[in-house]
Amino acid sequence: MTTSDHIRPADAVERIRTDGFVVLDGVVPSVLVEQLVDTIDRTLDRLDTPFGTNDFIGRRTRRIYNLLSRDPAFASVPTFDQALGVAEAVLGPDLLLSSLTAIEIHPGETAQPLHADDASIPVPRPHDPLALVAIWALTDFTEENGGTLVVPRSHDADRRPTRADAPSAVPTEMPAGSILIYNGSLWHGGGANDSQHRRMGIVCNYCAGWLRQEENQLLGVGRDQVAEFPARLRRLVGYGTFRGLHGHVAGEDPASWFDPAAGKPMVWDRIK
């Protein structure tokens, strides 16, 4: 699968609706890509991050979870306009950041089992989008190094994939600075890295505003750190409400804790 040309947001949303995924080609500035790679490398060393212990996490793969708590450099990822705009168009303006993870895949890694990222959500399939995932390529993604395998239109399947499934999956090939965005129901998996070089990316997972996040952002990121976030990122991690109700604290929008002007009216305040 090759990359898309520069694409309008409305067209990106339509491709996600029909195919289940879209690639935004080269949208991340190279300066930001280099900063993120450097920060991930320093964090991997500081945490002495080990390889995974099973085929799904990856025995030749290292992961850093809860990135917002690790370094201020990662705060720019969830609010990146091109990806967030598509996510908001699909999931609505009250969406949440579900998880933010850096993944470094070393040579010799085997292919990951096909799966759907919303597999743990117990609702009948197919269903309206509940999660949207943006994979940032911080190094080139190629067929040889295992660029994420996707099964086009599988988001419309009436079930999750099993180990017995062997559908026709295609590798994502895109240069560093590109973003693969897909419906959380899409069948996909990391490919085998048969190259001599590592493949590095960041997985930014958004979910509908009424769903529980994969990573508990409210516990994983300290309030002092959240106070330094821009207002949009505060809401993404959970300091806000869904439709003026879900997420309130004692009848108040928690966004107002940091900025009184940022709080939104509660649903009962709109009743005349």
Summary of the structure (lengths in Angstrom):
residues: 272
radius of gyration: 18.6
end to end distance: 53.6
largest distance: 65.6
contacts: 879
relative contact order: 0.19
helix: 28%
strand: 19%
